[in-house]
């Protein structure tokens, strides 16, 4: 292969690689409406319906979530009760803290360390490491979690799970805040 053709191929390959690495930023949604207020939305009773898909896209588990949410100043509690399609149940209690400038932190018993997130416009994005049991082993997977407010009642959520930088699955949820 002549050197010019090889250089062009390498340049195009690098450009494609860099473009593939670009990911949305929460600031990209700053002008989107309606504006999400985590404190207002996650306050009271919320029901959610979701599914887990493996990396091939196959739905491997469906679930519902009943959430009881409350805030005291900058401190919030999201008490989530999961019911899975295989008959199992689980519970996660998030303890959230609102910081300045749309930033939030969160902890839960099955979260390693502290989740860190940011809200802008109609979107909330956070990252955390989740302990995920599978058979007799508990794996730590990284969660890249995005929520988008659709209207005052509905919010959509998509979280991509990865291990060692490789996608292992995705969670999709639809939150529904009933009339309070």
C-alpha positions in Angstrom: 0.0 0.0 0.0 1.4 3.4 -0.9 2.3 5.7 2.1 -0.3 8.3 1.2 -3.1 5.8 1.0 -2.0 4.2 4.3 -1.8 7.6 6.0 -5.3 8.5 4.8 -6.6 5.2 6.1 -5.0 5.7 9.5 -6.3 9.3 9.7 -9.9 8.2 8.8 -9.7 5.4 11.3 -8.5 7.7 14.1 -11.3 10.2 13.3 -13.9 7.5 13.4 -12.5 6.2 16.7 -12.5 9.7 18.3 -16.1 10.4 17.0 -17.2 7.1 18.6 -15.7 8.2 21.9 -17.7 11.4 22.0 -20.7 11.1 24.4 -23.4 13.4 25.3 -22.9 15.8 28.2 -25.6 16.9 30.6 -25.0 20.5 29.6 -26.3 19.5 26.1 -29.8 19.4 27.6 -29.7 22.8 29.5 -32.3 24.4 27.2 -34.6 21.4 27.1 -38.1 21.7 28.7 -39.8 20.9 30.9 -37.0 21.7 33.5 -36.4 18.8 35.8 -36.3 19.4 39.5 -35.1 16.1 41.2 -36.5 17.4 44.5 -40.0 18.0 43.1 -40.2 15.0 40.8 -38.8 12.5 43.4 -41.2 13.5 46.1 -44.1 11.3 47.0 -45.1 8.0 45.4 -43.7 7.0 42.0 -44.2 3.8 40.1 -41.8 2.5 37.4 -41.8 -0.2 34.9 -38.5 -1.5 33.4 -36.5 -4.2 31.8 -32.9 -5.4 31.7 -31.3 -6.3 28.4 -28.1 -8.2 27.9 -25.4 -6.8 25.6 -27.0 -8.5 22.6 -30.2 -6.6 23.3 -32.3 -9.6 24.5 -34.7 -8.8 27.4 -33.6 -11.1 30.2 -35.7 -9.6 33.0 -38.7 -7.3 33.5 -39.6 -5.5 36.7 -41.7 -3.0 38.4 -40.6 -0.5 41.1 -42.7 1.1 43.8 -40.9 4.2 45.1 -41.6 6.3 48.2 -39.5 9.5 48.0 -39.1 12.4 50.4 -36.8 15.4 51.0 -35.7 17.3 54.1 -33.9 20.3 52.9 -31.0 19.1 50.7 -31.2 15.5 51.8 -33.5 13.1 50.0 -34.5 9.5 50.4 -35.7 7.3 47.5 -37.0 4.0 48.9 -37.3 1.6 45.9 -39.0 -1.8 46.1 -38.4 -4.0 43.0 -40.6 -6.9 41.9 -39.0 -9.0 39.1 -40.7 -11.1 36.4 -39.0 -14.2 37.9 -40.9 -13.7 41.2 -37.9 -12.3 43.1 -37.9 -9.0 45.0 -35.3 -6.5 46.2 -35.1 -3.1 47.8 -32.7 -0.2 47.4 -32.8 2.9 49.5 -31.0 5.9 48.0 -29.8 8.7 50.2 -29.3 11.7 48.1 -27.7 15.1 48.8 -28.3 18.2 46.7 -25.2 20.2 46.2 -24.7 23.5 44.4 -25.1 24.1 40.7 -27.4 21.2 39.9 -25.0 18.5 41.3 -26.1 15.6 43.5 -24.5 12.7 45.3 -26.1 9.5 46.4 -25.4 6.4 48.4 -27.2 3.0 48.8 -26.2 -0.3 50.4 -25.5 -1.9 47.0 -23.6 1.0 45.6 -19.8 1.1 46.0 -18.7 4.5 47.2 -20.8 7.5 46.2 -22.8 8.1 43.0 -22.1 11.5 41.5 -24.6 13.3 39.2 -25.6 16.5 37.6 -28.9 17.9 36.4 -29.5 20.4 33.5 -32.7 21.3 31.7 -34.8 18.1 31.5 -31.9 15.7 32.0 -30.1 14.1 34.9 -26.9 12.1 34.5 -25.0 10.2 37.1 -22.4 7.5 37.4 -21.8 4.9 40.1 -20.6 1.4 40.7 -23.4 -1.1 41.6 -23.0 -4.5 43.2 -24.8 -6.9 40.9 -25.5 -10.4 42.1 -25.5 -13.2 39.5 -25.8 -16.8 40.6 -23.4 -17.1 43.5 -21.2 -14.2 42.6 -21.5 -10.4 43.2 -20.0 -8.3 40.4 -19.2 -4.6 40.5 -20.5 -3.0 37.4 -20.2 0.6 36.3 -23.5 2.4 35.7 -23.8 5.3 33.2 -27.3 6.4 34.1 -29.4 9.0 32.2 -32.9 10.3 33.1 -35.1 12.6 30.9 -38.2 14.3 32.1 -41.0 14.0 29.5 -43.7 15.9 31.3 -44.7 16.5 34.9 -45.7 12.9 35.4 -43.4 10.8 33.1 -39.6 10.4 33.2 -37.6 8.0 31.0 -34.4 6.3 32.3 -31.6 4.5 30.5 -28.6 3.1 32.3 -25.8 1.3 30.5 -23.9 -1.3 32.6 -20.3 -2.0 31.9 -17.4 -4.1 33.3 -13.8 -3.2 32.5 -15.1 -0.7 29.9 -17.2 -3.3 28.1 -21.0 -3.0 27.9 -22.7 -6.0 29.7 -26.2 -4.7 29.5 -28.7 -1.9 29.8 -31.6 -1.0 32.0 -34.6 0.9 30.7 -37.2 2.4 33.0 -40.4 4.5 32.7 -41.2 6.4 35.8 -44.8 7.5 36.4 -45.6 10.1 39.1 -49.3 9.7 39.8 -51.5 12.6 40.6 -50.7 13.6 44.1 
